[in-house]
């Protein structure tokens, strides 16, 4: 049974359109590109708009700060994940081996983004977005305490990040096995 899932744009109060989504995506990707050669704190809005090919006015129309721009990019990735999950494997469960595999393989497409944020010590930004997703999206559907949701999300995120940092030396099956054992999830 597939549930109808409200998208992140509805949850986080943003009005996404195809027209402005591209602009916001360019800003986010420009920031990640700049962060690969410069410390986050040293990157200015001028650097970002120059790299993105947008005006300062456009940047500030969408984002009060560069952190808000990164948050938005992260929420866009989460929204794409939800759309993909709804289309492919459904959202009836989230804590099984199939969904863990799907999450790891989906977010692997954005590994450079996550690794760049980690290298910039912006873990709190990622954890906040993941926790917000768990409380606002998963919590209402699955009867779990906030502590259980935070634990599961944090465990999954940290395992994913470590797997990426290690260059994915272990197979996805090995990683899923570890997560399932630690979270007491029965594997099919």
C-alpha atoms as an extended CHARMM CRD file, in Angstrom:
* protein
*
       188  EXT
         1         1  UNK       CA              0.0000000000        0.0000000000        0.0000000000  PROA      1               0.0000000000
         2         2  UNK       CA              1.5520000000        3.2900000000       -1.0770000000  PROA      2               0.0000000000
         3         3  UNK       CA              0.7480000000        6.3270000000        1.0000000000  PROA      3               0.0000000000
         4         4  UNK       CA              0.3270000000        9.7730000000       -0.4300000000  PROA      4               0.0000000000
         5         5  UNK       CA              3.2860000000       11.7310000000        0.8780000000  PROA      5               0.0000000000
         6         6  UNK       CA              3.3040000000       15.5200000000        1.2190000000  PROA      6               0.0000000000
         7         7  UNK       CA              6.4800000000       16.9260000000       -0.2240000000  PROA      7               0.0000000000
         8         8  UNK       CA              9.0910000000       18.8380000000        1.7290000000  PROA      8               0.0000000000
         9         9  UNK       CA              8.0420000000       22.0880000000        0.0530000000  PROA      9               0.0000000000
        10        10  UNK       CA              4.7610000000       21.7830000000        1.8960000000  PROA      10              0.0000000000
        11        11  UNK       CA              6.3940000000       20.7270000000        5.1470000000  PROA      11              0.0000000000
        12        12  UNK       CA              9.0380000000       23.4480000000        5.2380000000  PROA      12              0.0000000000
        13        13  UNK       CA              6.8030000000       26.2140000000        3.8990000000  PROA      13              0.0000000000
        14        14  UNK       CA              8.6870000000       26.9080000000        0.6700000000  PROA      14              0.0000000000
        15        15  UNK       CA              6.9340000000       27.6360000000       -2.5880000000  PROA      15              0.0000000000
        16        16  UNK       CA              9.0580000000       25.7470000000       -5.0920000000  PROA      16              0.0000000000
        17        17  UNK       CA              8.5670000000       26.3010000000       -8.8000000000  PROA      17              0.0000000000
        18        18  UNK       CA             10.5430000000       24.8560000000      -11.6850000000  PROA      18              0.0000000000
        19        19  UNK       CA             11.6960000000       28.3430000000      -12.5520000000  PROA      19              0.0000000000
        20        20  UNK       CA             13.2040000000       29.2590000000       -9.2190000000  PROA      20              0.0000000000
        21        21  UNK       CA             14.2470000000       25.7180000000       -8.2820000000  PROA      21              0.0000000000
        22        22  UNK       CA             16.9380000000       25.8470000000      -10.9690000000  PROA      22              0.0000000000
        23        23  UNK       CA             18.2780000000       29.1570000000       -9.6230000000  PROA      23              0.0000000000
        24        24  UNK       CA             18.3880000000       27.8710000000       -6.0470000000  PROA      24              0.0000000000
        25        25  UNK       CA             20.0690000000       24.6720000000       -7.2230000000  PROA      25              0.0000000000
        26        26  UNK       CA             22.7400000000       26.6820000000       -9.0550000000  PROA      26              0.0000000000
        27        27  UNK       CA             23.4160000000       28.6520000000       -5.8810000000  PROA      27              0.0000000000
        28        28  UNK       CA             23.7320000000       25.4620000000       -3.8030000000  PROA      28              0.0000000000
        29        29  UNK       CA             25.9930000000       23.7570000000       -6.3020000000  PROA      29              0.0000000000
        30        30  UNK       CA             28.1520000000       26.8730000000       -6.5580000000  PROA      30              0.0000000000
        31        31  UNK       CA             28.6030000000       26.9110000000       -2.8110000000  PROA      31              0.0000000000
        32        32  UNK       CA             29.6980000000       23.2730000000       -2.7830000000  PROA      32              0.0000000000
        33        33  UNK       CA             32.1160000000       23.9510000000       -5.6160000000  PROA      33              0.0000000000
        34        34  UNK       CA             33.5720000000       26.9500000000       -3.7680000000  PROA      34              0.0000000000
        35        35  UNK       CA             33.8390000000       24.9640000000       -0.5200000000  PROA      35              0.0000000000
        36        36  UNK       CA             36.1350000000       22.4740000000       -2.2270000000  PROA      36              0.0000000000
        37        37  UNK       CA             38.7940000000       25.1560000000       -2.5480000000  PROA      37              0.0000000000
        38        38  UNK       CA             37.9560000000       27.5620000000        0.2640000000  PROA      38              0.0000000000
        39        39  UNK       CA             36.9170000000       27.4500000000        3.8980000000  PROA      39              0.0000000000
        40        40  UNK       CA             33.1850000000       27.9180000000        4.3870000000  PROA      40              0.0000000000
        41        41  UNK       CA             33.7090000000       30.9800000000        6.6030000000  PROA      41              0.0000000000
        42        42  UNK       CA             35.8780000000       32.6110000000        3.9160000000  PROA      42              0.0000000000
        43        43  UNK       CA             33.2540000000       32.2860000000        1.1780000000  PROA      43              0.0000000000
        44        44  UNK       CA             31.3060000000       35.4740000000        0.6080000000  PROA      44              0.0000000000
        45        45  UNK       CA             27.9310000000       36.0300000000       -0.9870000000  PROA      45              0.0000000000
        46        46  UNK       CA             29.8240000000       37.8520000000       -3.7510000000  PROA      46              0.0000000000
        47        47  UNK       CA             31.8270000000       34.6630000000       -4.4100000000  PROA      47              0.0000000000
        48        48  UNK       CA             28.6390000000       32.6100000000       -4.5270000000  PROA      48              0.0000000000
        49        49  UNK       CA             26.6960000000       34.8770000000       -6.8880000000  PROA      49              0.0000000000
        50        50  UNK       CA             29.6500000000       35.2230000000       -9.2260000000  PROA      50              0.0000000000
        51        51  UNK       CA             30.0780000000       31.4490000000       -9.4190000000  PROA      51              0.0000000000
        52        52  UNK       CA             26.3040000000       30.8430000000       -9.7580000000  PROA      52              0.0000000000
        53        53  UNK       CA             25.8230000000       33.5660000000      -12.3600000000  PROA      53              0.0000000000
        54        54  UNK       CA             23.0850000000       35.3250000000      -10.4050000000  PROA      54              0.0000000000
        55        55  UNK       CA             22.7840000000       38.7560000000       -8.8430000000  PROA      55              0.0000000000
        56        56  UNK       CA             23.1130000000       39.5270000000       -5.1400000000  PROA      56              0.0000000000
        57        57  UNK       CA             19.4940000000       40.6220000000       -5.2360000000  PROA      57              0.0000000000
        58        58  UNK       CA             18.4910000000       37.1810000000       -6.5330000000  PROA      58              0.0000000000
        59        59  UNK       CA             20.5160000000       35.4680000000       -3.8180000000  PROA      59              0.0000000000
        60        60  UNK       CA             18.9140000000       37.5440000000       -1.0660000000  PROA      60              0.0000000000
        61        61  UNK       CA             15.4830000000       37.0900000000       -2.5950000000  PROA      61              0.0000000000
        62        62  UNK       CA             15.7650000000       33.3770000000       -1.8290000000  PROA      62              0.0000000000
        63        63  UNK       CA             18.1320000000       33.2360000000        1.1310000000  PROA      63              0.0000000000
        64        64  UNK       CA             18.9080000000       35.5040000000        4.0860000000  PROA      64              0.0000000000
        65        65  UNK       CA             22.2800000000       33.7560000000        4.5980000000  PROA      65              0.0000000000
        66        66  UNK       CA             24.6250000000       31.3340000000        2.8940000000  PROA      66              0.0000000000
        67        67  UNK       CA             23.7130000000       28.7430000000        5.5480000000  PROA      67              0.0000000000
        68        68  UNK       CA             20.0860000000       29.0430000000        4.4750000000  PROA      68              0.0000000000
        69        69  UNK       CA             21.1920000000       28.3580000000        0.9010000000  PROA      69              0.0000000000
        70        70  UNK       CA             22.9450000000       25.1460000000        2.0050000000  PROA      70              0.0000000000
        71        71  UNK       CA             19.9050000000       24.1390000000        4.0550000000  PROA      71              0.0000000000
        72        72  UNK       CA             17.6950000000       24.6720000000        1.0270000000  PROA      72              0.0000000000
        73        73  UNK       CA             19.9510000000       22.5320000000       -1.1470000000  PROA      73              0.0000000000
        74        74  UNK       CA             19.8760000000       19.7990000000        1.4780000000  PROA      74              0.0000000000
        75        75  UNK       CA             16.0710000000       19.9650000000        1.6750000000  PROA      75              0.0000000000
        76        76  UNK       CA             15.9060000000       19.7330000000       -2.1110000000  PROA      76              0.0000000000
        77        77  UNK       CA             17.9200000000       16.5050000000       -1.9550000000  PROA      77              0.0000000000
        78        78  UNK       CA             15.6150000000       15.1370000000        0.7480000000  PROA      78              0.0000000000
        79        79  UNK       CA             12.5720000000       16.0480000000       -1.3370000000  PROA      79              0.0000000000
        80        80  UNK       CA             14.0450000000       14.2640000000       -4.3580000000  PROA      80              0.0000000000
        81        81  UNK       CA             14.6300000000       11.2340000000       -2.1470000000  PROA      81              0.0000000000
        82        82  UNK       CA             10.9990000000       11.2490000000       -1.0070000000  PROA      82              0.0000000000
        83        83  UNK       CA              9.7610000000       11.5360000000       -4.5750000000  PROA      83              0.0000000000
        84        84  UNK       CA             12.0590000000        8.7030000000       -5.6830000000  PROA      84              0.0000000000
        85        85  UNK       CA             11.1030000000        6.5120000000       -2.7390000000  PROA      85              0.0000000000
        86        86  UNK       CA              7.3830000000        7.0900000000       -3.3350000000  PROA      86              0.0000000000
        87        87  UNK       CA              7.7600000000        6.1020000000       -6.9930000000  PROA      87              0.0000000000
        88        88  UNK       CA             10.0110000000        3.0990000000       -6.5420000000  PROA      88              0.0000000000
        89        89  UNK       CA              9.6840000000        1.2340000000       -3.2410000000  PROA      89              0.0000000000
        90        90  UNK       CA              6.9600000000        3.1150000000       -1.3910000000  PROA      90              0.0000000000
        91        91  UNK       CA              6.9310000000        4.7040000000        2.0110000000  PROA      91              0.0000000000
        92        92  UNK       CA              4.9580000000        2.1350000000        3.9370000000  PROA      92              0.0000000000
        93        93  UNK       CA              8.1100000000        1.3080000000        5.9000000000  PROA      93              0.0000000000
        94        94  UNK       CA             11.3740000000        3.0400000000        6.4910000000  PROA      94              0.0000000000
        95        95  UNK       CA             13.2650000000        0.7270000000        8.8220000000  PROA      95              0.0000000000
        96        96  UNK       CA             13.9260000000       -2.3400000000        6.7320000000  PROA      96              0.0000000000
        97        97  UNK       CA             16.8630000000       -3.5470000000        4.6460000000  PROA      97              0.0000000000
        98        98  UNK       CA             15.2220000000       -2.5490000000        1.3510000000  PROA      98              0.0000000000
        99        99  UNK       CA             14.7220000000        1.0530000000        2.4770000000  PROA      99              0.0000000000
       100       100  UNK       CA             18.2000000000        1.2550000000        3.9780000000  PROA      100             0.0000000000
       101       101  UNK       CA             19.6860000000        0.0740000000        0.6710000000  PROA      101             0.0000000000
       102       102  UNK       CA             17.5530000000        2.5320000000       -1.2530000000  PROA      102             0.0000000000
       103       103  UNK       CA             18.5840000000        5.4230000000        1.0050000000  PROA      103             0.0000000000
       104       104  UNK       CA             22.3000000000        4.6320000000        0.7710000000  PROA      104             0.0000000000
       105       105  UNK       CA             22.2240000000        4.2610000000       -3.0050000000  PROA      105             0.0000000000
       106       106  UNK       CA             20.1050000000        7.3710000000       -3.5050000000  PROA      106             0.0000000000
       107       107  UNK       CA             22.1990000000        9.6230000000       -1.2500000000  PROA      107             0.0000000000
       108       108  UNK       CA             25.3850000000        8.2030000000       -2.7730000000  PROA      108             0.0000000000
       109       109  UNK       CA             24.5440000000       10.3420000000       -5.8260000000  PROA      109             0.0000000000
       110       110  UNK       CA             25.1020000000       13.3740000000       -3.5790000000  PROA      110             0.0000000000
       111       111  UNK       CA             28.1540000000       12.0300000000       -1.7630000000  PROA      111             0.0000000000
       112       112  UNK       CA             30.3270000000       14.9910000000       -2.7260000000  PROA      112             0.0000000000
       113       113  UNK       CA             27.7930000000       17.3780000000       -1.1920000000  PROA      113             0.0000000000
       114       114  UNK       CA             27.6840000000       15.4670000000        2.1100000000  PROA      114             0.0000000000
       115       115  UNK       CA             31.4440000000       14.9440000000        2.2310000000  PROA      115             0.0000000000
       116       116  UNK       CA             32.0690000000       18.6190000000        1.5070000000  PROA      116             0.0000000000
       117       117  UNK       CA             29.7740000000       19.6430000000        4.3640000000  PROA      117             0.0000000000
       118       118  UNK       CA             31.4870000000       17.1330000000        6.6450000000  PROA      118             0.0000000000
       119       119  UNK       CA             34.9530000000       18.4460000000        5.7270000000  PROA      119             0.0000000000
       120       120  UNK       CA             33.6750000000       21.9440000000        6.5620000000  PROA      120             0.0000000000
       121       121  UNK       CA             32.5120000000       20.6650000000        9.9710000000  PROA      121             0.0000000000
       122       122  UNK       CA             28.8840000000       21.4140000000        9.1150000000  PROA      122             0.0000000000
       123       123  UNK       CA             27.5630000000       18.1850000000       10.6190000000  PROA      123             0.0000000000
       124       124  UNK       CA             25.0240000000       20.1050000000       12.7020000000  PROA      124             0.0000000000
       125       125  UNK       CA             23.4160000000       21.4600000000        9.5510000000  PROA      125             0.0000000000
       126       126  UNK       CA             22.9560000000       17.9510000000        8.1730000000  PROA      126             0.0000000000
       127       127  UNK       CA             21.7720000000       16.4480000000       11.4620000000  PROA      127             0.0000000000
       128       128  UNK       CA             19.2360000000       19.2550000000       11.9410000000  PROA      128             0.0000000000
       129       129  UNK       CA             17.7600000000       18.6600000000        8.4730000000  PROA      129             0.0000000000
       130       130  UNK       CA             17.5980000000       14.8970000000        9.0270000000  PROA      130             0.0000000000
       131       131  UNK       CA             15.9970000000       15.2900000000       12.4570000000  PROA      131             0.0000000000
       132       132  UNK       CA             13.4540000000       17.7390000000       11.0810000000  PROA      132             0.0000000000
       133       133  UNK       CA             12.6150000000       15.2800000000        8.3050000000  PROA      133             0.0000000000
       134       134  UNK       CA             12.1730000000       12.4380000000       10.8020000000  PROA      134             0.0000000000
       135       135  UNK       CA              9.8820000000       14.4430000000       13.0910000000  PROA      135             0.0000000000
       136       136  UNK       CA              7.7920000000       16.1230000000       10.3990000000  PROA      136             0.0000000000
       137       137  UNK       CA              7.6370000000       13.3550000000        7.7990000000  PROA      137             0.0000000000
       138       138  UNK       CA              8.2490000000       10.0240000000        9.4850000000  PROA      138             0.0000000000
       139       139  UNK       CA              6.8490000000       10.7270000000       12.9640000000  PROA      139             0.0000000000
       140       140  UNK       CA              3.2490000000       11.3340000000       11.8890000000  PROA      140             0.0000000000
       141       141  UNK       CA              3.1740000000        8.1330000000        9.8080000000  PROA      141             0.0000000000
       142       142  UNK       CA              5.0260000000        5.7530000000       12.1380000000  PROA      142             0.0000000000
       143       143  UNK       CA              4.2520000000        5.6850000000       15.8730000000  PROA      143             0.0000000000
       144       144  UNK       CA              7.7430000000        6.0780000000       17.3170000000  PROA      144             0.0000000000
       145       145  UNK       CA              9.1610000000        8.3740000000       19.9570000000  PROA      145             0.0000000000
       146       146  UNK       CA             11.3280000000       11.2900000000       18.8710000000  PROA      146             0.0000000000
       147       147  UNK       CA             14.2650000000        9.5440000000       20.5620000000  PROA      147             0.0000000000
       148       148  UNK       CA             13.8260000000        6.4260000000       18.4430000000  PROA      148             0.0000000000
       149       149  UNK       CA             13.5270000000        8.4880000000       15.2660000000  PROA      149             0.0000000000
       150       150  UNK       CA             16.5940000000       10.5840000000       16.1190000000  PROA      150             0.0000000000
       151       151  UNK       CA             18.5840000000        7.4660000000       17.0290000000  PROA      151             0.0000000000
       152       152  UNK       CA             17.7090000000        5.6860000000       13.8090000000  PROA      152             0.0000000000
       153       153  UNK       CA             18.3440000000        8.7190000000       11.5960000000  PROA      153             0.0000000000
       154       154  UNK       CA             21.6260000000        9.5400000000       13.3160000000  PROA      154             0.0000000000
       155       155  UNK       CA             22.8310000000        5.9530000000       13.1000000000  PROA      155             0.0000000000
       156       156  UNK       CA             21.9400000000        5.7190000000        9.4310000000  PROA      156             0.0000000000
       157       157  UNK       CA             23.4570000000        9.1070000000        8.5980000000  PROA      157             0.0000000000
       158       158  UNK       CA             26.7120000000        8.4940000000       10.4610000000  PROA      158             0.0000000000
       159       159  UNK       CA             27.0780000000        5.0420000000        8.9220000000  PROA      159             0.0000000000
       160       160  UNK       CA             26.4410000000        6.4560000000        5.4510000000  PROA      160             0.0000000000
       161       161  UNK       CA             28.9540000000        9.2610000000        5.9920000000  PROA      161             0.0000000000
       162       162  UNK       CA             31.6230000000        6.8680000000        7.3090000000  PROA      162             0.0000000000
       163       163  UNK       CA             31.0220000000        4.5260000000        4.3480000000  PROA      163             0.0000000000
       164       164  UNK       CA             31.5120000000        7.4360000000        1.9390000000  PROA      164             0.0000000000
       165       165  UNK       CA             34.5770000000        8.7760000000        3.8030000000  PROA      165             0.0000000000
       166       166  UNK       CA             36.1650000000        5.3230000000        3.6000000000  PROA      166             0.0000000000
       167       167  UNK       CA             35.6350000000        5.2510000000       -0.1510000000  PROA      167             0.0000000000
       168       168  UNK       CA             32.8780000000        2.6230000000        0.0530000000  PROA      168             0.0000000000
       169       169  UNK       CA             35.4170000000       -0.1250000000        0.7290000000  PROA      169             0.0000000000
       170       170  UNK       CA             32.7520000000       -2.3600000000        2.2220000000  PROA      170             0.0000000000
       171       171  UNK       CA             29.9180000000       -3.5900000000        0.0530000000  PROA      171             0.0000000000
       172       172  UNK       CA             26.4780000000       -2.1120000000        0.4420000000  PROA      172             0.0000000000
       173       173  UNK       CA             25.3100000000       -5.5510000000        1.6250000000  PROA      173             0.0000000000
       174       174  UNK       CA             27.9120000000       -5.5360000000        4.4270000000  PROA      174             0.0000000000
       175       175  UNK       CA             26.8390000000       -2.0530000000        5.5120000000  PROA      175             0.0000000000
       176       176  UNK       CA             23.1480000000       -2.9930000000        5.4790000000  PROA      176             0.0000000000
       177       177  UNK       CA             23.9510000000       -6.0580000000        7.5670000000  PROA      177             0.0000000000
       178       178  UNK       CA             25.7470000000       -3.9070000000       10.1690000000  PROA      178             0.0000000000
       179       179  UNK       CA             22.9010000000       -1.3710000000       10.3240000000  PROA      179             0.0000000000
       180       180  UNK       CA             20.2680000000       -4.1060000000       10.5960000000  PROA      180             0.0000000000
       181       181  UNK       CA             22.1870000000       -5.8710000000       13.3800000000  PROA      181             0.0000000000
       182       182  UNK       CA             22.7430000000       -2.6610000000       15.3490000000  PROA      182             0.0000000000
       183       183  UNK       CA             19.1310000000       -1.5110000000       14.9430000000  PROA      183             0.0000000000
       184       184  UNK       CA             17.6910000000       -4.9880000000       15.5300000000  PROA      184             0.0000000000
       185       185  UNK       CA             16.0960000000       -5.0850000000       12.0680000000  PROA      185             0.0000000000
       186       186  UNK       CA             15.2730000000       -8.4680000000       10.5890000000  PROA      186             0.0000000000
       187       187  UNK       CA             16.7800000000       -8.9260000000        7.1100000000  PROA      187             0.0000000000
       188       188  UNK       CA             14.8100000000      -10.6950000000        4.4030000000  PROA      188             0.0000000000
